[in-house]
């Protein structure tokens, strides 16, 4: 019996570890592999032969792992380049050394590209006993073909909850205090997270990357809002941009290893516009930064359950020796009741594509989102898991890379 390895890559989410827990639990219930290894710090760590054995994980640790935020195995931003044959050769030798048949890689767009690249290399070189399976995760919810990405729903729930709570805070003062509150979310290329703030029912203005930013229209809307009710609640995605593609962010400085813009400061840019134009005398910015993807005590029960089951589904499908180069995704069933199925698609159909927030779901003049968008978003944030606490705080698994 051969072994498998599961690893994590890219930005973490509050439910990414539930997929790992699903792979481990599935192998305990149906042992396809002798050992389930965890690769520390993604492909980068695997290339350094940094593993941990997860095979005999206890039920308690599995439960706690599901509620542990961030990447318990550690992550990386390592770019596996197709022309760097040395990396591919080394990885194949390491998998052979440890008799690892299947690599489960949990991540976003670039991680699915890694799965595609590895499977392409294996096929090209006649390697039939090494297989690669992608498990999606990203709070940005921008992967093609899957209805939604594990991790997004919990981030959406946290953002909508934060919007509701900070809106209440904003409105404690009388009408004589005129003020704008600006909530900045992640979302370089897609506005799913910013749009999810509208679930609070309190957002006056929402600015998404898919909807070109018009400064004068924005200031007009702020003035109207302040005149009508003295307060204005604004949500902006970090990737909001002008019609020519220029980011409104004040913090765009460089690109990361994958060529993606490093953003930050869209909220501060809006604040400066408001104050300089005298559209309102006060403006406050709350940048959710890492909190929106690591706030596990705000997990959606739907999200963590689906993430766990997706890991189990990936493991089950890997029993087929021909199953490789695939990503396991989530498909929403038709009907009034929310239910999903899991399916598989070639990873190269997902890698290097971006699924934006549908433009037809965006109301004119930054006024919010449509009923279709609400119908899509609401089922995803339902329920809260029963958390295990220790000394008053949520229990978490000590990161494996710190042991």
C-alpha positions as CSV (number, residue, x, y, z in Angstrom):
1,X,0.0,0.0,0.0
2,X,1.4,3.4,-1.0
3,X,1.2,6.7,0.8
4,X,-0.3,10.1,0.2
5,X,0.6,13.6,1.2
6,X,-1.6,16.7,1.7
7,X,-0.2,20.3,1.6
8,X,-1.5,23.8,1.7
9,X,-0.5,26.9,-0.3
10,X,-1.3,30.5,-0.7
11,X,-3.3,32.7,1.6
12,X,-5.1,30.7,4.4
13,X,-8.7,30.7,5.3
14,X,-10.6,29.8,8.5
15,X,-11.6,26.4,7.2
16,X,-8.6,25.3,5.1
17,X,-7.6,22.8,7.8
18,X,-11.0,21.1,7.6
19,X,-10.1,19.8,4.1
20,X,-6.9,18.3,5.6
21,X,-9.0,16.8,8.4
22,X,-11.4,15.4,5.7
23,X,-8.5,13.6,3.9
24,X,-7.2,12.1,7.1
25,X,-10.6,11.0,8.4
26,X,-11.5,9.5,5.0
27,X,-8.3,7.4,5.0
28,X,-9.0,6.2,8.6
29,X,-12.5,5.1,7.5
30,X,-11.3,3.6,4.2
31,X,-7.6,3.1,4.2
32,X,-6.5,3.7,0.6
33,X,-3.0,4.7,1.8
34,X,-0.7,3.3,4.5
35,X,0.4,6.8,5.6
36,X,-1.2,10.3,5.2
37,X,1.7,12.7,5.4
38,X,1.3,16.5,5.8
39,X,3.7,18.5,3.7
40,X,5.0,21.5,5.7
41,X,4.9,24.9,3.9
42,X,3.5,23.5,0.7
43,X,5.6,22.6,-2.4
44,X,8.5,24.5,-1.0
45,X,8.6,22.3,2.2
46,X,8.0,19.1,0.2
47,X,11.0,19.9,-1.9
48,X,12.9,20.1,1.4
49,X,11.4,16.8,2.6
50,X,9.7,18.4,5.5
51,X,6.8,16.1,6.5
52,X,4.6,15.2,9.4
53,X,2.7,11.9,9.8
54,X,-1.1,12.6,10.2
55,X,-2.2,9.0,9.7
56,X,-3.2,8.2,13.3
57,X,-4.7,11.6,14.2
58,X,-7.1,11.3,17.1
59,X,-10.8,12.2,16.8
60,X,-10.3,15.1,19.2
61,X,-7.4,16.5,17.2
62,X,-9.4,16.1,14.0
63,X,-12.3,18.0,15.5
64,X,-10.0,20.8,16.8
65,X,-8.2,20.9,13.4
66,X,-11.5,21.7,11.7
67,X,-11.9,24.9,13.8
68,X,-8.2,25.9,13.7
69,X,-7.7,29.0,11.5
70,X,-4.8,29.6,9.1
71,X,-2.8,26.8,7.6
72,X,-1.9,24.3,10.2
73,X,0.6,22.7,7.9
74,X,2.1,26.1,6.9
75,X,1.9,27.7,3.5
76,X,4.1,29.1,0.8
77,X,4.2,31.4,-2.2
78,X,6.5,29.2,-4.2
79,X,6.1,29.4,-7.9
80,X,6.6,26.1,-9.6
81,X,7.7,27.2,-13.1
82,X,7.3,24.7,-16.0
83,X,10.7,25.5,-17.4
84,X,12.4,24.7,-14.1
85,X,12.7,21.0,-14.8
86,X,15.0,20.5,-11.7
87,X,12.1,21.1,-9.3
88,X,9.9,18.6,-11.1
89,X,12.6,16.0,-11.2
90,X,13.4,16.5,-7.5
91,X,9.7,16.3,-6.5
92,X,9.2,13.0,-8.4
93,X,12.3,11.5,-6.7
94,X,11.1,12.6,-3.3
95,X,7.6,11.1,-3.9
96,X,9.4,7.9,-5.0
97,X,11.6,7.9,-2.0
98,X,8.7,8.0,0.4
99,X,6.4,5.9,-1.8
100,X,4.0,8.8,-2.1
101,X,1.4,8.0,-4.8
102,X,-0.9,11.0,-4.4
103,X,-0.4,14.7,-3.6
104,X,-3.5,16.6,-2.4
105,X,-2.8,20.3,-2.8
106,X,-5.2,22.7,-1.1
107,X,-5.1,26.3,-2.4
108,X,-6.3,28.9,-4.9
109,X,-5.7,29.8,-8.5
110,X,-1.9,29.4,-8.4
111,X,-2.1,26.1,-6.4
112,X,-4.4,24.7,-9.1
113,X,-1.8,25.7,-11.6
114,X,0.8,23.7,-9.6
115,X,-1.5,20.6,-9.7
116,X,-1.9,21.1,-13.5
117,X,1.8,21.6,-14.1
118,X,2.8,18.5,-12.0
119,X,0.2,16.3,-13.8
120,X,1.4,17.6,-17.2
121,X,5.0,16.8,-16.4
122,X,4.1,13.3,-15.2
123,X,2.1,12.5,-18.3
124,X,4.8,13.9,-20.6
125,X,7.4,11.7,-19.0
126,X,5.4,8.6,-18.7
127,X,5.1,8.7,-14.9
128,X,1.9,6.9,-14.1
129,X,2.3,6.1,-10.4
130,X,2.4,9.7,-9.2
131,X,-0.9,11.6,-9.0
132,X,-2.0,15.2,-8.2
133,X,-5.3,16.4,-6.9
134,X,-6.4,20.0,-6.2
135,X,-8.7,21.0,-3.3
136,X,-9.9,24.6,-3.7
137,X,-9.8,27.2,-1.1
138,X,-9.8,31.0,-1.3
139,X,-11.7,33.7,0.6
140,X,-11.7,35.7,-2.7
141,X,-14.2,33.1,-4.2
142,X,-12.7,33.7,-7.6
143,X,-12.0,30.1,-8.9
144,X,-13.9,29.1,-12.1
145,X,-16.4,26.3,-12.3
146,X,-16.9,25.6,-8.6
147,X,-20.1,27.2,-7.3
148,X,-18.1,28.7,-4.5
149,X,-14.7,28.2,-2.7
150,X,-14.3,26.7,0.8
151,X,-13.2,29.6,3.0
152,X,-15.3,32.3,1.3
153,X,-18.5,31.7,3.2
154,X,-16.8,32.1,6.6
155,X,-15.1,35.3,5.5
156,X,-18.3,36.6,4.1
157,X,-20.1,35.8,7.4
158,X,-17.4,37.7,9.3
159,X,-17.5,40.7,7.0
160,X,-21.3,40.9,7.1
161,X,-21.3,40.6,10.9
162,X,-18.6,43.2,11.2
163,X,-20.5,45.5,8.9
164,X,-23.6,45.2,11.1
165,X,-21.8,45.7,14.3
166,X,-19.7,48.7,13.1
167,X,-22.8,50.3,11.6
168,X,-24.4,50.2,15.0
169,X,-21.3,51.8,16.4
170,X,-21.4,54.5,13.8
171,X,-24.9,55.5,14.5
172,X,-24.7,56.0,18.3
173,X,-24.1,59.7,17.8
174,X,-26.8,62.2,17.0
175,X,-27.5,63.6,13.5
176,X,-25.4,66.7,14.3
177,X,-22.3,64.4,13.9
178,X,-22.0,63.8,10.2
179,X,-19.6,60.9,9.5
180,X,-18.6,58.3,6.9
181,X,-17.4,54.9,7.9
182,X,-15.4,53.0,5.3
183,X,-14.9,49.2,5.5
184,X,-12.1,47.8,3.3
185,X,-12.1,44.1,2.3
186,X,-9.8,41.8,0.4
187,X,-10.4,41.2,-3.2
188,X,-7.7,42.1,-5.7
189,X,-9.6,41.1,-8.9
190,X,-13.1,40.0,-7.6
191,X,-15.6,41.8,-5.4
192,X,-17.2,38.8,-3.7
193,X,-16.0,39.7,-0.2
194,X,-17.0,43.4,-0.4
195,X,-20.4,42.4,-1.9
196,X,-21.0,40.1,1.1
197,X,-21.0,43.0,3.4
198,X,-24.4,43.9,1.9
199,X,-25.9,40.9,3.7
200,X,-25.9,43.1,6.8
201,X,-28.5,45.3,5.2
202,X,-26.7,48.4,6.3
203,X,-24.4,49.3,3.4
204,X,-25.0,52.6,1.6
205,X,-22.3,52.4,-1.0
206,X,-20.3,49.4,-2.2
207,X,-17.4,49.7,-4.6
208,X,-16.2,46.5,-6.4
209,X,-13.4,45.8,-8.9
210,X,-16.0,44.8,-11.5
211,X,-17.7,48.2,-11.4
212,X,-15.4,51.0,-12.7
213,X,-14.8,53.7,-10.1
214,X,-16.0,57.2,-10.8
215,X,-14.8,59.7,-8.3
216,X,-17.4,62.4,-8.9
217,X,-20.2,59.9,-8.8
218,X,-18.9,58.5,-5.6
219,X,-18.6,61.9,-3.9
220,X,-22.1,62.7,-5.1
221,X,-23.5,59.6,-3.5
222,X,-21.7,60.3,-0.2
223,X,-23.1,63.9,-0.1
224,X,-26.6,62.6,-0.8
225,X,-26.3,60.0,2.0
226,X,-24.9,62.5,4.5
227,X,-27.7,65.0,3.7
228,X,-30.4,62.4,4.1
229,X,-29.3,60.7,7.3
230,X,-26.0,62.3,8.5
231,X,-24.2,59.0,8.3
232,X,-22.8,57.0,5.4
233,X,-21.6,53.4,5.4
234,X,-19.1,52.6,2.6
235,X,-17.6,49.2,1.7
236,X,-14.7,49.0,-0.8
237,X,-12.7,46.1,-2.2
238,X,-8.9,46.6,-2.1
239,X,-8.9,46.0,-5.9
240,X,-11.4,48.8,-6.8
241,X,-10.1,50.6,-9.8
242,X,-10.8,53.4,-12.4
243,X,-12.1,52.6,-15.9
244,X,-8.5,52.6,-17.2
245,X,-7.6,49.9,-14.8
246,X,-5.7,52.1,-12.3
247,X,-6.2,51.0,-8.7
248,X,-7.7,53.7,-6.4
249,X,-5.6,52.1,-3.7
250,X,-3.0,54.3,-2.1
251,X,-0.9,51.3,-1.2
252,X,-0.1,49.7,-4.6
253,X,3.6,49.4,-4.5
254,X,4.9,46.2,-6.2
255,X,4.0,42.8,-7.5
256,X,4.3,39.5,-5.7
257,X,6.1,36.4,-7.0
258,X,3.1,35.5,-9.1
259,X,2.9,39.0,-10.7
260,X,-0.2,40.0,-8.7
261,X,-0.4,43.6,-7.5
262,X,0.3,44.0,-3.7
263,X,-2.6,46.3,-2.6
264,X,-3.7,48.1,0.5
265,X,-5.1,51.5,1.2
266,X,-8.2,51.8,-0.9
267,X,-10.2,52.8,2.2
268,X,-7.6,55.5,3.0
269,X,-7.8,56.8,-0.6
270,X,-11.5,57.2,-0.3
271,X,-11.2,58.9,3.0
272,X,-8.8,61.5,1.5
273,X,-11.2,62.1,-1.4
274,X,-14.1,62.7,1.0
275,X,-12.3,65.1,3.3
276,X,-10.5,67.0,0.5
277,X,-13.9,67.5,-1.3
278,X,-15.6,68.4,1.9
279,X,-18.2,65.8,1.2
280,X,-18.3,65.0,4.9
281,X,-16.4,66.5,7.9
282,X,-15.4,63.1,9.3
283,X,-14.4,59.7,7.9
284,X,-13.1,56.6,9.5
285,X,-11.5,53.5,7.9
286,X,-11.5,49.9,9.1
287,X,-9.3,47.7,7.0
288,X,-10.2,44.1,7.8
289,X,-6.8,42.8,6.6
290,X,-5.9,39.3,7.8
291,X,-8.9,39.2,10.2
292,X,-11.4,38.4,7.5
293,X,-9.6,35.1,6.5
294,X,-8.5,34.0,10.0
295,X,-11.5,34.7,12.3
296,X,-12.4,31.0,12.8
297,X,-14.8,31.7,15.7
298,X,-17.1,33.2,13.0
299,X,-17.0,30.1,10.8
300,X,-20.1,29.3,8.7
301,X,-21.3,25.8,9.5
302,X,-22.1,25.3,5.9
303,X,-18.5,26.3,5.0
304,X,-16.6,24.2,7.4
305,X,-18.8,21.2,6.7
306,X,-18.3,21.5,3.0
307,X,-14.6,21.9,3.3
308,X,-14.4,18.8,5.4
309,X,-16.5,16.8,3.0
310,X,-14.6,18.1,0.0
311,X,-11.4,16.6,1.5
312,X,-13.2,13.3,2.0
313,X,-14.5,13.4,-1.6
314,X,-11.0,14.1,-2.9
315,X,-9.6,11.1,-1.0
316,X,-12.4,8.8,-2.2
317,X,-11.9,9.8,-5.8
318,X,-8.2,9.1,-5.6
319,X,-9.0,5.4,-5.2
320,X,-9.3,5.5,-9.0
321,X,-5.7,5.1,-10.3
322,X,-6.5,7.3,-13.3
323,X,-7.6,10.2,-11.1
324,X,-5.0,12.9,-11.5
325,X,-4.7,16.5,-12.6
326,X,-8.2,17.2,-11.2
327,X,-9.7,19.7,-8.9
328,X,-12.6,18.7,-6.7
329,X,-15.3,21.4,-6.7
330,X,-18.7,22.2,-5.3
331,X,-21.9,22.2,-7.4
332,X,-25.1,23.7,-6.1
333,X,-28.2,21.6,-6.7
334,X,-31.2,23.2,-8.3
335,X,-34.2,23.7,-6.0
336,X,-35.4,25.8,-3.1
337,X,-33.4,23.9,-0.5
338,X,-29.7,24.5,-0.4
339,X,-27.8,21.4,-1.1
340,X,-24.5,20.7,-2.9
341,X,-22.7,17.9,-4.7
342,X,-19.0,17.4,-5.3
343,X,-17.5,17.0,-8.7
344,X,-14.1,16.9,-10.5
345,X,-12.7,19.0,-13.3
346,X,-9.3,19.3,-14.9
347,X,-7.2,21.6,-12.9
348,X,-6.0,23.4,-16.0
349,X,-9.5,24.5,-16.6
350,X,-9.4,26.4,-13.3
351,X,-5.8,27.7,-13.1
352,X,-5.0,31.2,-14.4
353,X,-8.7,32.2,-14.7
354,X,-10.6,34.6,-12.5
355,X,-14.3,34.4,-11.7
356,X,-15.5,37.9,-11.0
357,X,-18.6,39.0,-9.2
358,X,-21.3,39.0,-11.9
359,X,-21.8,42.6,-13.2
360,X,-25.5,41.9,-13.6
361,X,-25.7,41.5,-9.8
362,X,-24.4,45.0,-9.2
363,X,-26.9,47.8,-8.7
364,X,-26.2,51.2,-10.5
365,X,-24.3,54.0,-8.7
366,X,-22.7,51.8,-6.1
367,X,-26.1,51.2,-4.5
368,X,-25.6,47.5,-3.6
369,X,-26.4,44.1,-5.0
370,X,-29.4,42.5,-6.6
371,X,-31.8,39.9,-5.2
372,X,-30.0,37.2,-7.3
373,X,-26.8,38.0,-5.4
374,X,-28.6,37.8,-2.0
375,X,-30.1,34.4,-3.0
376,X,-26.6,33.1,-3.9
377,X,-24.9,34.5,-0.7
378,X,-27.4,33.9,2.1
379,X,-27.3,30.0,2.1
380,X,-23.5,30.0,2.4
381,X,-23.3,31.8,5.8
382,X,-25.9,29.8,7.6
383,X,-25.2,28.1,10.9
384,X,-22.3,28.1,13.4
385,X,-20.3,25.1,14.4
386,X,-20.2,24.1,18.1
387,X,-16.7,25.1,19.0
388,X,-14.4,23.5,21.5
389,X,-13.0,26.0,24.0
390,X,-10.0,25.8,26.4
391,X,-9.6,28.4,29.1
392,X,-12.2,30.6,27.6
393,X,-10.7,30.7,24.1
394,X,-11.3,28.6,21.0
395,X,-9.0,25.5,21.0
396,X,-6.6,25.2,18.1
397,X,-4.1,22.7,16.9
398,X,-0.5,23.7,17.5
399,X,0.8,24.4,13.9
400,X,2.6,21.3,12.7
401,X,5.4,23.4,11.3
402,X,6.1,24.8,14.8
403,X,6.5,21.4,16.4
